[in-house]
Amino acid sequence: MAKKAPSATERRNPRTRGLDTKSTLEILRAIQREDATVAKAVARAIPAVTRAVDAIVQALQRGGRLIYVGAGTSGRLAALDAAEIPPTFGTPARMVQAVIAGGRRALTHAVEGAEDNRAQGERDLAARGLNHNDVVVGITASGSTPYVLGALQLARRRRAVTVGVAANPGTPIARLAKICILTETGPEAIAGSTRMKAGTAQKMVLNMLSIAAMVRMGRVYDNWMIGVALTNRKLQARGLRILAEASGATVAEATRALRQSGHNMGIALIMLKSGVTAREAERRLRGSGGSLRNALEGT
């Protein structure tokens, strides 16, 4: 029986042969040359990313969730993206979630064998109460991680929208996911170390998915991070600066509105731009489904 050729991400990279004989500067330049190709690979996947974002927005608007599933580096990147959404955009924690093979311990330690358990992928996702309103994004550089495939299989059975993020073409995830985001980053500088280019591409794609969805959901006003959680001094100062810039008000006026709004940036912005009370601003924001643009334009 003929030996199966390794996938692109597992192949030896001819451009970095002899890496261990190079100087520090030469090693860094070799890595950087490879990394410079990642943005182009992601750019080629933009049409698929667009379809995924539109599906995510539709799901969130009907009360569904965005649930990432991954193992190893993919799972850790998913957890990072999910964790950043509530403080950045003021969303409830349940809206964007991450499921990682091996559970919480896998965030800081390698949990050997966890990614090979397809049934556990199904069980872990089922434990989140998955339903047809949700979107499940499976992330796997190889495109064949059993844990991720098991989770997507369950998502299909429950009629949730399925999205796959992979670095190799023609893999099981492409056949399983309704939308496949393929970032063909090719061989790594160190053969098989997909935390490198493939991981960087995944990080870029996850940023695009969540950020574009939040913008479409009205969680950004113009290009200001108007939903930022004011949980420490740095963020409080940032929030006050954003509020003053976005409203055209003085710092003193922005401070007063922020206090009257209960430190809700969106409500404070509506107060300052529309000249209404905190209660009326809250009513308008609620009536617009959380979209600041719509609340300010009265739609």
C-alpha angles and dihedrals in degrees: 000000000000116000112248114245114243118257118259094261091053098049124106112259111233091201094063102041113139090027092148091059095056131098121252091260092050092049091051093048091050092052092046092051089055093045090052089068095058098080091055091051090051092046090058089056095054095105091057092044088053092055090048093050092050090051091048093050092050090050095048092047090057093049098266129133139238108234122187121201125193147137130228113340091359092055093046092051089049092051091049093052094046092048093053097054102074097050093041100046105018094244127150113265093241094061096077118027139170130214116196129189108252095024126240094340089061090065090074105014136046109253102201117221096009093112092055094061107096094175091053089055088058093045095048092050093045088055088064090063093246116199141171093274093065133087118220119201113196114200122198128144092207093046090225109074105144095215091056093043090052091053092049091048089057091046090055092050090052091047095242116149109263125211126182126202114195142151099213126068125228096028131140094260091059089057094044103045123075089217120031120197106199119191106180101202094160128205117359125237085249107039112255097000095129093173083082119061096353091049092048090052090050091052090051093049094048090050089052094048097050100034096046090047091051091049090050089048091058095251090129125058111210097318096321122118091232096163096057114141110240096219103138140021095267093052092043090055091045092049093050091050092049092048093051093047095045095047100035089232128136120260089251092053092046091049091052094047091047091053093047091049093055089252093300107147096202095050091045092052092052090049092052098043098040102032093232133135123266090254093053091045090052091049092052093048092049091047091054093054091249096306110137093195092054093044091053094045092048095239 
